[in-house]
Amino acid sequence: MINIDEIFDYTSYNIDREPHIVLDNTKCVTCEERWCVNVCPAHCYAWTEEDKNMSFAHDGCLECGSCYILCKPQAFTRWRYPRGGYGVAYRMS
């Protein structure tokens, strides 16, 4: 059995310059839960309390969709899988 921390050892990325996820972080200010910060296994989200700002880095995204499902303020202006040939590639052997 593999745990979530070990999955990065079996993962490669072909990073697209065009982000597949676009976040309207102004909506994150009204969110009290900010589930995306805690649920993202790749830690792509970071909330800065001093600035009241949510930052997002698409280049390490595992494309699991957890953030999209749990986002209460529906802060995504775009959430899709990366274009063909880009994104995450899992090697489980």
TAGIJO-V538208 format. One line per field, one symbol per residue. phi: phi as a letter, one per 20 degrees, with the letter a starting at -180 (. if undefined). burial: + if it has 16 or more other C-alpha atoms within 10 Angstrom, else -. A space follows every 10 residues. Layout:
phi=???
burial=???
This chain:
phi=.deffffffd cccdfefefe ccdefffffe eeelggfeef feledbddff elcddbdffd femengfffe ffeleeebcb ffggndoece ceb
burial=---------- ----+---++ +++-+--+-- ---++++--+ ++-++-+--- ---+-+-+++ +++---++-- +++-++--+- -+----++-- ---
